[in-house]
């Protein structure tokens, strides 16, 4: 800003305004003037919360806000900074671990969030899963993003798996990887097999029927509906238990 008499007056006002006048300035002042206003001794949390609602803020202004001492002691300011789409990656990564679990979840679901911000928040959630209580995991499973759901499934807890399976954000690939993993135990496998949404997916049926922990009831129910080529492919799996393999052999004999 060119420093003439008029601009000097504007800068002085940015440094000394208070109350509603400062509020109005933060709401509509040009971005270069905001850098000056951040040094105003009357600046408080309510002023910054209003400022952080401005969608036109750039990294420079957000770095200036993050550098203020009052941010360190204000959870509301940290949350507002994290939610702003222009917050630089370094500042965001410093703030996310200080947010509460479900604040992070809500942050992931914001419509204006950038892919990088979403990924950072998801990673912060996933890092906390080993020490997250069961009740919170169940809530996460019902509401979480696909990336978080994939990590929840990997834990293999049938109660959490059941909640994950009902989440519309869950992807087939995550269910498939779970069924092929050592985390998938009999109870959880049966939950997938009973699910109206997932039981008819060919890839998932194959993953269920080639898992040695799959209860025999699913062989009894599904093998009669399978073609000879499908049965031959299934019996070639090295993962089948002797009982599972016997069930497939009997189904093949019935096709002769």
C-alpha positions in Angstrom: 0.0 0.0 0.0 1.5 3.3 -1.1 2.1 5.4 2.1 0.5 8.8 1.5 -1.6 10.8 4.0 -4.8 8.9 3.2 -3.2 5.5 3.4 -1.5 6.4 6.6 -4.9 7.3 8.1 -6.3 3.9 7.0 -3.3 2.0 8.5 -3.7 3.9 11.7 -7.4 3.0 11.8 -6.5 -0.7 11.2 -4.2 -0.6 14.2 -6.5 1.3 16.6 -10.1 0.4 15.7 -12.1 -1.4 18.3 -15.5 -3.0 18.8 -17.9 -2.8 15.9 -15.6 -0.7 13.8 -12.9 -3.4 14.0 -15.5 -6.1 13.2 -16.6 -4.2 10.1 -13.0 -3.7 9.0 -12.1 -7.4 9.4 -15.3 -8.4 7.5 -14.6 -6.3 4.4 -11.2 -4.7 4.4 -8.7 -5.5 1.5 -6.4 -8.4 2.3 -3.2 -6.3 2.6 -4.9 -4.2 5.2 -5.7 -7.3 7.3 -2.1 -8.0 7.9 -1.9 -4.6 9.7 -5.2 -5.3 11.6 -3.7 -8.5 13.0 -1.4 -6.3 15.1 -4.3 -4.4 16.6 -4.2 -4.7 20.4 -8.0 -4.7 20.6 -8.1 -7.9 18.4 -9.9 -10.7 20.3 -11.2 -14.2 19.6 -14.6 -13.0 18.3 -12.8 -10.8 15.8 -10.7 -13.6 14.5 -13.6 -16.0 14.2 -15.4 -13.5 12.0 -12.3 -13.0 10.0 -11.9 -16.7 9.4 -15.3 -16.9 7.8 -13.9 -14.9 4.9 -13.5 -17.2 1.9 -11.1 -14.9 0.2 -8.3 -15.2 2.8 -5.0 -16.4 1.4 -2.1 -18.4 3.0 -0.4 -15.2 4.0 -3.3 -14.0 6.2 -3.9 -17.5 7.6 -0.2 -17.8 8.6 -0.5 -14.4 10.3 -3.6 -15.6 12.3 -1.8 -18.9 13.3 1.1 -16.9 14.6 -1.0 -15.0 17.1 -0.6 -16.1 20.8 -4.3 -16.3 21.4 -4.7 -19.2 18.9 -2.7 -21.5 21.1 -5.2 -21.3 23.9 -8.4 -21.2 21.8 -9.9 -24.5 20.6 -12.6 -22.5 18.6 -9.9 -20.7 16.7 -8.0 -23.9 15.9 -11.2 -25.5 14.6 -12.0 -22.4 12.5 -8.4 -22.3 11.1 -8.6 -26.0 10.2 -11.9 -25.6 8.4 -10.6 -22.8 6.1 -9.8 -24.2 2.6 -6.7 -21.9 2.3 -5.0 -23.0 5.5 -1.4 -24.0 4.6 -0.5 -27.7 5.0 2.1 -27.1 7.8 -0.4 -25.2 9.9 -3.2 -27.7 9.3 -1.0 -30.6 10.3 -0.1 -28.9 13.5 -3.7 -28.2 14.4 -5.4 -31.5 13.5 -4.0 -33.6 16.4 -5.4 -31.0 18.8 -9.0 -31.4 17.5 -11.5 -33.9 19.0 -12.3 -37.1 17.2 -15.7 -36.2 16.0 -14.6 -32.7 15.0 -12.1 -34.4 12.7 -14.9 -36.6 11.4 -17.2 -33.6 10.7 -14.2 -31.8 9.1 -13.8 -34.8 6.7 -17.4 -34.4 5.6 -17.4 -30.7 4.9 -18.4 -30.0 1.3 -15.7 -27.4 0.7 -12.8 -29.4 2.1 -9.8 -30.0 -0.2 -8.6 -33.5 -0.9 -5.3 -32.9 0.9 -7.1 -31.5 4.0 -9.5 -34.5 4.0 -6.6 -37.0 3.7 -4.8 -35.3 6.6 -7.9 -35.4 8.8 -8.5 -39.1 7.9 -4.9 -40.0 8.9 -5.3 -38.2 12.2 -8.5 -40.3 12.9 -6.8 -43.5 11.9 -3.8 -42.9 14.1 -6.2 -42.7 17.1 -8.2 -45.9 16.4 -6.0 -48.2 18.6 -7.0 -46.1 21.7 -10.5 -45.2 20.7 -13.3 -46.7 22.8 -15.7 -49.2 21.2 -18.7 -46.8 21.4 -16.8 -44.1 19.5 -15.7 -46.7 16.9 -19.3 -47.7 16.3 -20.3 -44.1 15.8 -17.4 -43.7 13.4 -18.3 -46.8 11.5 -21.8 -45.5 10.9 -20.7 -42.0 9.7 -17.0 -42.2 8.6 -15.5 -41.8 5.1 -14.4 -44.7 3.0 -10.7 -44.4 4.0 -11.6 -44.5 7.7 -14.0 -47.4 7.2 -11.3 -49.4 5.5 -9.1 -49.1 8.7 -12.0 -49.9 11.0 -12.7 -53.1 9.0 -9.1 -54.2 9.3 -9.5 -54.4 13.1 -12.0 -57.2 12.6 -14.3 -56.6 15.5 -17.7 -58.1 14.4 -19.6 -55.3 16.2 -17.7 -52.6 14.3 -17.8 -54.6 11.0 -21.6 -54.8 11.2 -21.8 -51.0 11.5 -19.3 -50.5 8.7 -21.3 -52.7 6.3 -24.4 -50.4 6.7 -22.4 -47.3 5.9 -23.2 -46.1 2.3 -19.6 -44.8 1.9 -18.1 -48.2 2.3 -16.5 -49.4 -1.0 -16.6 -53.0 -2.3 -12.8 -53.1 -2.6 -12.4 -52.5 1.2 -14.9 -55.3 1.9 -13.0 -57.6 -0.5 -9.6 -56.8 1.1 -11.1 -57.5 4.5 -12.5 -60.9 3.5 -9.1 -61.9 2.1 -7.3 -60.8 5.3 -6.5 -62.7 8.5 -8.7 -60.2 10.4 -11.9 -61.7 8.9 -13.3 -64.2 11.4 -16.3 -66.5 11.0 -18.8 -64.1 12.6 -17.8 -61.1 10.6 -17.7 -63.2 7.4 -21.2 -64.3 8.0 -22.3 -60.7 8.4 -21.0 -59.9 4.9 -22.7 -63.0 3.5 -26.0 -62.1 5.1 -25.9 -58.5 3.9 -28.4 -57.7 1.2 -26.1 -55.1 -0.1 -23.0 -57.2 -0.4 -24.0 -60.9 -0.7 -24.7 -60.9 -4.4 -21.3 -59.3 -5.5 -19.4 -62.1 -7.4 -16.0 -60.9 -6.1 -17.1 -60.9 -2.5 -18.8 -64.3 -2.8 -15.6 -65.8 -4.2 -13.6 -64.1 -1.3 -16.0 -65.6 1.2 -15.9 -69.1 -0.2 -12.1 -69.1 -0.4 -11.7 -68.0 3.2 -10.8 -71.0 5.4 -12.7 -69.4 8.3 -16.0 -69.2 6.4 -18.7 -71.3 8.1 -19.9 -74.4 6.1 -23.4 -73.1 6.0 -22.5 -70.7 3.2 -21.2 -73.5 1.1 -24.4 -75.4 1.7 -26.5 -72.4 0.7 -24.4 -71.1 -2.2 -22.8 -74.1 -4.0 -26.1 -75.4 -5.5 -26.6 -72.0 -7.3 -23.1 -72.0 -8.8 -22.1 -73.3 -12.3 -19.6 -76.1 -12.9 -16.9 -73.6 -14.1 -17.3 -71.6 -10.9 -17.0 -74.8 -8.8 -13.9 -76.0 -10.6 -12.3 -72.6 -10.0 -13.3 -72.7 -6.3 -11.9 -76.2 -5.7 -8.5 -75.2 -7.1 -8.1 -72.7 -4.2 -5.3 -73.8 -1.8 -7.0 -72.0 1.0 -10.0 -74.4 1.4 -10.1 -76.5 4.5 -10.7 -80.3 4.0 -14.4 -79.8 5.0 -14.9 -76.9 2.6 -13.1 -78.8 -0.2 -15.3 -81.9 0.4 -18.4 -79.7 0.1 -17.3 -78.4 -3.3 -16.4 -81.9 -4.5 -19.9 -83.1 -3.6 -21.4 -80.1 -5.4 -19.3 -81.0 -8.5 -20.5 -84.6 -8.5 -24.0 -83.4 -8.5 -23.3 -81.6 -11.8 -22.3 -84.9 -13.6 
